[in-house]
Structures are given as C-alpha cells and as structure tokens.
Amino acid sequence: RLEAEKASARSTVVLLRQQLDTLGKQMRSRELAVSAFLQANRIISVENEATQAGNEIQRLQELRVTAVTDRAALLASLATLLRVKDTADGRLAYERLLSAPAFARQLNTSSPSSIAIERLRVQEDQRAQMLRRLGPNDPDVKSVEAQIATSKRDIEATTRTYADGLGEQVRALDSRIAMLRASVQLLPAHQMEYSRL
C-alpha cells in the first residue's frame, strides 16, 4: 500500500511538473505577445498613453495659436506699412513692423530684422544730413535714397518670408495634431487588446 501511495505521489508530481511546463510556455507566449503588441504600437504604458497624447496635443495647440497670432499680426503690420511707407509715418511703420512680437521673440543683435532696421535708420539719418547741405536731386542723395529703398524692400521681403514660415509651421502643427488625435482614437482598441492579452 505504501508503494502504491508513493507511485501515486510520483505520478502526481510528474503531472504537476508537466502542467507547470505547459503553463510556463503559455506564460512566455503571452508575455511575448504583450511585448510585441506594445512595441508594434510604440506604447510604453497603455494607461499613460492617453495622458501623454493629451498633453502633447495641448502643447502643440498652444504653439499653433502663437504661430497663427504672430502671422496675423505680421501681415496686418505689413499691410499698414504698405499703405503708409511713402509718407512721413513710413519710418515709424517699419519700426513698428519689426517690433512685432513675432520678431521680438527672435530678435538679437545679429538677427536679419534688427540689422535691417538699424541699416534703415543710419541711411535715413544720412539722407537727412545730406539734404541739409545738398539738394534733393544731388547724385549722393539719390544714391542714399536708392539704398533706403533697397533696405525697405529687404525688410518687406524678410517679413513675408517670416510670415510664410509661420504658415508652414501652422500646417506642420495641424498635421501633427491630426496624427495625435487619430492615435488617441485608437487607444480604446489598444486598451481592449492589451487587456485581452
């Protein structure tokens, strides 16, 4: 009877070991499936994915609002400038344009806009000094006026280029926001698949 009980215990141990092996293989298979799922969908944590995506969308929307506002302000300042550029308020309009928030954020001593406005100031001061001594038709005065016109064209071109760049930035942000929103819509399906796995 004792031998029969030992044999029964041995067969139970063998059966339990087989079950442990089978369960271990299934567990490894499930772990690999979960890992493959997370890697395929580039998810670090399904629970944190929605929060991270929401924060990123909010940050991108704030950048978009800033870019749209800056672009609108630049184009409005440029339109005002083009209306008054040949009047006495012209120089003030150029200075206002280059003191717009969009330029002010990137202005430093070597930025193209600060160099252009400083060059325009020097040229206009030079023309004013020449007009005290010379007539308006003097070749030197005409030369300085040509330089002033070139500086003004440079400022206008810089403004248009910067506004176009802001427009491109808005389009890129819109594209990224749309991609993130699409990925957020997939999160419930990802959560269900993750739970199933």
VMD Tcl script that draws the C-alpha trace (Angstrom):
set ca {
  {0.00 0.00 0.00}
  {2.87 2.33 0.85}
  {4.49 1.60 -2.54}
  {1.15 2.30 -4.24}
  {0.86 5.66 -2.41}
  {4.46 6.56 -3.38}
  {3.75 5.66 -7.01}
  {0.58 7.79 -6.90}
  {2.52 10.72 -5.39}
  {5.24 10.34 -8.05}
  {2.69 10.38 -10.85}
  {1.04 13.46 -9.27}
  {4.45 15.20 -9.16}
  {5.08 14.28 -12.82}
  {1.63 15.58 -13.77}
  {2.16 18.83 -11.83}
  {5.58 19.31 -13.46}
  {4.02 18.82 -16.90}
  {1.30 21.33 -16.04}
  {3.93 23.82 -14.78}
  {5.89 23.39 -18.03}
  {2.74 23.92 -20.09}
  {1.71 26.98 -18.06}
  {5.27 28.36 -18.24}
  {5.25 28.05 -22.05}
  {1.83 29.72 -22.24}
  {3.02 32.50 -19.92}
  {6.13 33.14 -22.03}
  {3.96 33.14 -25.16}
  {1.58 35.71 -23.58}
  {4.48 37.88 -22.39}
  {5.97 37.84 -25.90}
  {2.56 38.71 -27.39}
  {2.11 41.65 -24.96}
  {5.65 42.85 -25.61}
  {5.20 42.58 -29.39}
  {1.88 44.46 -29.16}
  {3.42 47.31 -27.12}
  {6.42 47.57 -29.45}
  {4.31 47.42 -32.63}
  {2.13 50.26 -31.37}
  {5.05 52.16 -29.80}
  {3.36 52.17 -26.41}
  {5.34 52.39 -23.20}
  {2.29 52.13 -20.96}
  {-1.28 51.83 -22.22}
  {-2.56 53.66 -19.13}
  {-0.21 56.64 -19.60}
  {-0.56 56.84 -23.38}
  {-3.81 58.84 -23.33}
  {-2.43 61.33 -20.80}
  {0.78 61.83 -22.76}
  {-1.08 62.24 -26.05}
  {-3.48 64.75 -24.47}
  {-0.61 66.80 -23.04}
  {1.21 66.78 -26.38}
  {-1.93 67.87 -28.27}
  {-2.42 70.74 -25.82}
  {1.22 71.85 -26.16}
  {1.02 71.74 -29.97}
  {-2.26 73.68 -29.97}
  {-0.64 76.41 -27.85}
  {2.25 76.61 -30.33}
  {-0.26 76.75 -33.18}
  {-2.21 79.62 -31.58}
  {1.04 81.56 -31.08}
  {2.10 80.99 -34.71}
  {-1.33 81.97 -36.09}
  {-1.44 85.11 -33.91}
  {2.11 86.10 -34.86}
  {1.42 85.57 -38.56}
  {-1.79 87.62 -38.44}
  {-0.02 90.44 -36.58}
  {2.87 90.44 -39.08}
  {0.57 90.52 -42.09}
  {-1.54 93.31 -40.54}
  {1.61 95.34 -39.76}
  {2.89 94.73 -43.29}
  {-0.43 95.87 -44.79}
  {-0.31 99.05 -42.66}
  {3.29 99.60 -43.71}
  {2.49 99.26 -47.40}
  {-0.26 101.87 -47.03}
  {1.98 104.47 -45.35}
  {5.51 103.56 -46.48}
  {5.92 106.61 -48.72}
  {4.54 109.06 -46.14}
  {6.09 110.72 -43.10}
  {4.88 107.80 -40.94}
  {6.80 105.32 -43.10}
  {9.86 105.00 -40.87}
  {7.68 104.56 -37.80}
  {5.68 101.88 -39.65}
  {8.89 99.95 -40.44}
  {9.96 100.16 -36.81}
  {6.53 99.02 -35.65}
  {6.65 96.12 -38.06}
  {9.99 94.91 -36.76}
  {8.92 95.34 -33.13}
  {6.02 92.90 -33.66}
  {6.00 90.05 -31.10}
  {7.00 87.52 -33.77}
  {10.21 89.41 -34.49}
  {10.73 90.48 -30.88}
  {10.93 86.82 -29.79}
  {13.73 86.07 -32.22}
  {15.43 89.47 -32.23}
  {19.03 89.62 -31.13}
  {21.99 91.71 -32.18}
  {22.71 89.61 -35.26}
  {19.17 88.87 -36.48}
  {18.37 89.96 -40.06}
  {15.47 92.14 -38.93}
  {17.47 94.11 -36.34}
  {20.32 94.57 -38.83}
  {17.84 95.76 -41.49}
  {16.12 98.31 -39.24}
  {19.45 99.64 -37.96}
  {20.70 99.97 -41.55}
  {17.49 101.83 -42.48}
  {17.89 104.23 -39.53}
  {21.51 105.01 -40.48}
  {20.59 105.55 -44.12}
  {17.66 107.84 -43.32}
  {19.81 109.86 -40.90}
  {22.49 110.09 -43.57}
  {19.92 111.31 -46.11}
  {18.61 113.92 -43.65}
  {22.14 115.24 -43.08}
  {22.82 115.37 -46.83}
  {19.57 117.23 -47.50}
  {20.74 119.99 -45.13}
  {23.80 120.55 -47.35}
  {22.70 119.33 -50.77}
  {19.61 119.47 -52.96}
  {17.16 116.58 -53.34}
  {18.40 115.91 -56.90}
  {22.06 115.56 -55.89}
  {23.55 112.18 -57.02}
  {24.75 111.38 -53.48}
  {21.25 111.96 -52.08}
  {19.77 109.83 -54.88}
  {22.28 107.07 -54.08}
  {21.30 107.06 -50.39}
  {17.60 107.08 -51.35}
  {18.24 104.02 -53.55}
  {19.90 102.31 -50.58}
  {16.91 103.22 -48.39}
  {14.54 101.74 -50.97}
  {16.62 98.53 -51.03}
  {16.59 98.33 -47.22}
  {12.81 98.77 -47.19}
  {12.39 96.03 -49.80}
  {14.64 93.77 -47.70}
  {12.51 94.39 -44.61}
  {9.31 93.69 -46.53}
  {10.80 90.51 -48.04}
  {12.04 89.37 -44.61}
  {8.57 89.92 -43.18}
  {6.87 87.99 -46.00}
  {9.39 85.14 -45.68}
  {8.89 85.00 -41.92}
  {5.08 85.05 -42.32}
  {5.33 82.24 -44.91}
  {7.50 80.28 -42.48}
  {4.87 80.73 -39.77}
  {2.22 79.50 -42.22}
  {4.30 76.37 -42.88}
  {4.75 75.91 -39.14}
  {0.95 76.08 -38.64}
  {0.42 73.46 -41.39}
  {3.02 71.15 -39.81}
  {1.42 71.58 -36.37}
  {-2.03 70.85 -37.82}
  {-0.69 67.66 -39.38}
  {0.96 66.52 -36.13}
  {-2.18 67.34 -34.09}
  {-4.33 65.33 -36.54}
  {-1.96 62.36 -36.24}
  {-2.06 62.51 -32.44}
  {-5.86 62.74 -32.41}
  {-6.04 59.70 -34.70}
  {-3.74 57.78 -32.35}
  {-5.88 58.82 -29.35}
  {-8.94 57.38 -31.10}
  {-7.12 54.03 -31.34}
  {-6.39 53.94 -27.59}
  {-9.66 52.23 -26.55}
  {-8.96 49.44 -29.05}
  {-5.38 49.23 -27.79}
  {-6.66 49.05 -24.20}
  {-9.04 46.23 -25.09}
  {-6.32 44.29 -26.95}
  {-3.89 44.85 -24.08}
  {-6.49 43.59 -21.55}
  {-7.22 40.56 -23.73}
  {-3.53 39.73 -23.99}
}
mol new
graphics top color blue
foreach p $ca { graphics top sphere $p radius 0.5 }
foreach p [lrange $ca 0 end-1] q [lrange $ca 1 end] { graphics top cylinder $p $q radius 0.2 }
display resetview
